[in-house]
Amino acid sequence: MVKSRAAAALAVAVLVLSACGSGGSETPSAQSSSQPRTLKLWHYESADSAMGKAWTEAIKKFEASHPNVKVKFEAKGFEQIQKTASMVLNSDEAPDIMEYNKGNATAGLLSKQGLLTDLSEEVGKRGWDKLLPGGLQTTAKYDDRGVMGSGKWYGVPNYGEFVMVYYNKDLFDKHKVQVPTTFEQFTAAMDTFAKAGVTPIGVAGAEYPAQQIFYQLALTKAQKPWLDAFQSYKGKVDFHGPEFTYGADTFADWVKKGYIAKNSSGLKAEDMGVAFMNGKFPMMISGSWWYGRFASEIKKFEWGHFLFPGATMSPGSSGNIWVVPEKSENKDLAYDFIDITMSKDIQNLLGNSGGVPVAADPAAITDAKSKELIETFNKLTSQDGLAFYPDWPAPGYYDVLVAGVQNLINGSKAPAAVLDEIAKPYEDNLADIGN
């Protein structure tokens, strides 16, 4: 998902960074070479997402400025990269540059294993650090233990993200439900839908969405010291304390009350998103990475979003990061490509496509929906509300949480037993890193 999280750092990144320049020159180091070259690039953004649109345009700009270079782009799945990165990057199949999941359990682990290139010198040379002040650097730097927030630069983020509640305005109007501003109003809204035979929240238990809801519920009872202990190992985490206990108990209760469908345990994120876009669910709790796609594909109803009621913190951070594998054969080209994604043109396109850019020109963000998203992000960051993600603290923790929350949905294990299961790998990792 250690930290100097300046409260407004990410907000300022969007609204003020226009004064910081465009992210460096796009003069390619290999442009004068007459030998044909190939840049092998992987990312897992859908073509209709804000990031997908921006990276497609970045590839075009890169090839135009590098006439002897062809980009070989391969679309990968989030889960695919999540599960195979260590193996692939330790082989001859490694790409030259790829989008990767940020956090201790992912980028931190690969940096500790020596599989990622130290980008520190390049970051300073190209001025990327000036475009990524404060909290935006947290997920880019990792120490010798693979813990984020300090040490060397192993990645470059170029957008922000956070988890919110998407809602179907037409279904809210049909059932006479107001947008909730308190947790009690949120619960009452879900009751209204459930009593009408409508499952209030679309969920996917087989991938990340369900565990993020569990974490969001825990965050409603959490304060900053608890977050620092869990994510940064700055204190002991009691998995049977009020935070996680409330998250597990409430999640299980939501299933019993019909707020979450029992058959959602086997669904994937794509299933959830498509169902929401088809108007099946009044609400969906997930990240800003869906925003651009919803703006492009939802045609049959009006939709909006709001921050999770009753919480000052939500899952979120800088976006996923560009990393350059240590085995990359074209590191100079990879650096040039990163530079282009940090340029004003690409950042403005990202912002107008439903993303949260880090180096856009504020005056260039003209899309109304995009402005709404950025305003909400600024509100969250102004209250220091980015809480990273629940799977970040330990390697392999993502799968542990998927299995745990599936047990809550299926009712196959009591919440206390699930908390025991997710506590052990976390505590084992603390022992491994000497905490």
N, C-alpha and C positions, 0 to 999 in steps of 0.2 A: 503493500500500500501503500540524543542523536540529532534532533531536529531544531533548527532555528526557523520557526514558521512565522515570520513577521505577519501580523494579522492581515494586513491589507496587501501583502506582496503580490498575490495573484491578481487582485483587483487592479492594482496599479499597473501590473503587466499589460492588461488589456487597455486601460484607459489613458495611461501616461507614456507608455514606452515608445510612442512615436518619436519622441525626442532622442531616442537612443540609436537611431540609424536603422538600416535595413537588414542587418545581420551579416554584413560583409559583402565583399565583391563576389561576383559570380565568374570571375576570370578563372578558367579551369587550368589546373596545373599540367594537364596532359593534352591541352587543346592543340598544341603545335606538333604533336606526334603524328607521324604518317602511318603508323601501324594500327590496324583495326583492333579495338579492344572491346571487352564486354563487361558490363557491371551487372552482377547477379544480385537482385534485390528481392527480398521477401517482406510482405506485410499481410495483415489479416483484416484490414478494413473493407467493408462491403463497398461496392462501386457507388452506391447511392448515399453513403454516409458523407458527412462533411470532410472527414479525413481522407476517405477514398477519392472524392472529387479533387481535393487539394493535391494529393500525391500523384494522381494521374496527370494533372497539369504540371506538376514539378518534373515528372519524367519527360514530358514534352519539352519543357524549357531546358532541361539538362541535355537532351539529345541535340537540341538546336544549338547550344553553346559548346557542345563537344561533338563535332561532325564525324570524328573517327571512332565514336563510341556508341555501342548499341546496349540499351538497357534490357536485360532479360528478367522480366518481372514474373514472379511466381506467387499466386495467391495462396495463402496458407490459412488454416483455421486456428482460432485462438487456442482451442484444446490441443490441437496437433502440435503447435509450438510449445505449449505449456508442458507437454509430456515428453517431447523428444529433443529439446534444445541441447541438453548436455551431450547426448550421444551424437547428434548431427554436427555440432560445432567442434567435436573432437575427431571429426572425420574429414575426408577430402571433399565431402559434399557441402561443406559450409558455404553460405552465401558471402558476398562482399559486404553487404549491409542488410540489416533486418530490423523490423520493429519488434521490440521485446517487452515483456511484462516487467514493470518496475517493482522494486521492493526487495527485502532481505532474502526471501525464499526463492527468488527468480534471478534478477540481474545480480543481486548480491552474491548468490551462490556461484553463478558462472564467473564472476570477477575473482572470487576466492579460488576457483579451480583453474585460473589462468587462461580462460577461454575467450575473454574479451580484451580488446585493445585499450590501453590507457590513453584517453583522449585529452588529457590535461593540457599538454603543450598546444594542441590544435585549438582547443577552446579559447585559450588566451590569445593565440595568434589571430583568430578570426573574430574575436569579440563576442562569442556566444554567451560568455559569462555575464556580460553587460546587459544582454537581453533577458537573462534569467536570474533576477535578483531574489534574495531571501529564500522563502519557502519553495520556490520553483526549482532550486538547486538540490533540495533534499533527496529526491529520487534519482539524481544524476550521479551522486558521489557515494563511494563505498570504501570503508576502511579495510584493513587486512583481515578482519573477521567476516567481511561481507555485510556489515551493518551500515545502513544508509545514513546519510546526513553529513558525513565528513570523509576526508581521504581524497582519493583520486577520482577524476571524472571517467566514468565508464559508459555514459550514455548522454543523450541530448534530447530533452522533451521539447516539443514545440506547440503544445496545446494543453489546456486544462480540462478537467472532468470532475463530475460529481453525481451522486445518486439523488434522485428526486421522485416525486409522485406524478406520473402522467395521468391525465384523466380525460374521459370522453364527455365533452360538454353536453352532447345530445342526450346521453343516458342520465346525466345528472339532472338535466331539465325535465326529462320524462318522469323521473322518480321524485322530483321536487327536492333534490338534495343540493345544499349550498356547499361551496368550497370550504372545508374545515380549516380553522385556524388554531384549534386546540386538539389535544389527543382525545379528549372526551367527545368532541364534535366529530372527529375522525371515526371513532368507534360507533357513534350513533349513525353516521352515514353508512358504514358497512352493515350495520343491523338493518337499515332500511332496504338495502339491496338484497341481503340474504333472505329477509322475510318475503320479498317479492319473487324469490326463486332465482335470483341472479347472483352468481359468485362475484363478490366485489373486486378481488384482486387476481390478475393473471400472474402465475408463478411458474418457474421452471426449476425443479428440484435436482435434475441430473447435471446441472452446471451452476455457474456462479450466482444467479439471481436469488435463490432461496437463502443462501448463506448471508447475502448482503442484507436481507430483511431481518434475519436473526440478529446480525450485528447492529443494524439500525435500532432495533428494539433495545438492545443492551445499551446503546449510546444515549437513549433517553434517560437513563439512570446514571450516566457516567460523567465524571469531571476530568479535567486535564491531567491530574496526577495518575489516574487510572489509565488513561490513554498512553501516557509516556511509559508507564510500567509495561503495558501490553506490547506496544509497538517498538519501544526503544530499550526495553530491559532496565528501566530506571526504577526498579522497585518490584516487589513480589505481586503476582496476580493470583487472586483467589477465584478459581473457576466456579466456586459455589458461593461467591459473594453476591451482593444485590444486583450487579450489572448483568452478568451472564445468566444468573438464575432467572431474572425477569425476562431476559431475551428468550430463553428456552421455554419457560412456562407459558409466556404470552403467545409465542409462536404455536405451541401445541394447542393452546386454547383457541386460537384463530382457526385452526383446522377443525376442531370439534364444533365450532359455531358456524362452519361453512363459509368463513371468509376466504379460505384457501382450499382449493379442490384437492381431494385425496389422490386423484389420479395425476396430479402435477408432479409427483415424485420422479416419474420417468421422463418428464418433458425437458427439452433443451431450450436454450435461450431463444433460438430462432423460432421454435414453436410458440413460445410465449409472445414474442414480438409480432409475429404474423397474426396470432389470435387477437391481439389488441388492435392491430391495424384493420382487421376485419370487423371490428365493433363488438366482439364477443364479451369483453370485460370493461367495466366502468373505469378501472384503475390498473396501473402497472407500476411497480416500484423498481426502477432501474436507472441506468446511467445516461449521461448526456450524449454518449456515443450513439444513441438511437435517434437523437433529435433531428439531425439532418435528413435521415431516412424517412422519419414520420412526416416531415415537412414536404418531402417529395412524393410520398406514396399514399398518404391518407387523403382521400378525396370525398368520402361519403359522409363524414361527420366533422364537426368542429372539435378541436382538442386543445388542451392547455397543460400547464404543470404547476406544481407548488412544492415547496420544501416540506419535508416530513413534519407534521404538526407535533409539538411538544418536545422537540429536540433542538439544541443549539449546535449540535455537531451532526455531520452526515458523512458517509463514506465518500472519499474523493481525494484528489491530489493533482499534481501535474499529470499530464497524459503519459501514455506509454512512451518509451524512449527508443531513439535510433541507437543501435549498437553496431560496432564494427568488430566482427569476429577476429580473434588473433590470427586465424588461418586465412583471412582475406588476402587475396592476391592483388587487389586493386584498392588499397586503402586511400590513396590520393583521390581517386574518383569518388569513393564513399564520402570523404570529407566535403568534396565539392557538392555532392547531392544534398547532404545535410544543410549546407550553406544556402542552397536554393530554397529548401523548405522553410528556412528562417527569413527569407526575403519578404518585403512588403507585399508584393503581388500575391504570393502564395498565402501569406497570413491573412490578407484581406479576403481572399476567396474562401478560406477556411471559415472566417467569421461570418461571411454572408451566406454560407451554406449550412449554418446550424451548428458550427463548432465554437470552441472557446479559444481564440488565438492568444498567443503570448506577446506578439510583436506587431500587431496590426495598427493601422492608422485609424483611430476612433471615428474620424469623420467619414471614413470609407465604408463603415458598417451601416448599410442602408436598409437591410431586410428587417422588417418589423419583428418577426418571430425570433430572429437572431439577437436583436436588441434585448428582447425579453429574457432570453437565456443568459446573456452576459450580465444583465442587471441582477438576476437571481444569483448567479455565481459571485458577483461582487458583494451581494448581501451576505452570503455564506462566509466568504473570506474575510469580510470586515468584522465578523464576530469570531474570527479564528476557528472556523467550524470544519475545516478539512480533517477528517479522522483516518485517512488512508483506508486500507481494506483488511478484512479479517484474516485472509490467508497469507499475509506478508511475513509474519514473524518467524516462520520455520519452514525449512525445505519439506516439500511433500504435504504441506498443511492444507493446501487447496482440496486435495482428495479426501483428507480426513474430515474437513468441514462439509463437503458434499455428502459423504456417507452419513455424518451425524444429523444433518438437517433432513435427509431422506428418512431417517428413522423417526424423526419428529412428525413428518408428514404421514408416514405409514402407521404411526402409533405402535411400532414394533419395539420401541424402547422408551422408558420413562425419561423425562427431561434430565433428571439427576444422573442417570446412567449415561446419557449422551454427553453431559458435561465431563464426566469421568474420562470418557473416550477422547475428547478433544484436549483435555488437560495433559495427558501423558506425552504425546509427541512434542507439545510445546515445552514441557519441562525437560524432556530428553535433549532438546536442542539447546536449552540454556546450559545444561551440563556440558554439551559438546563444545560450546564456545567459551566455556570457563566462567559463566555467570552463576 
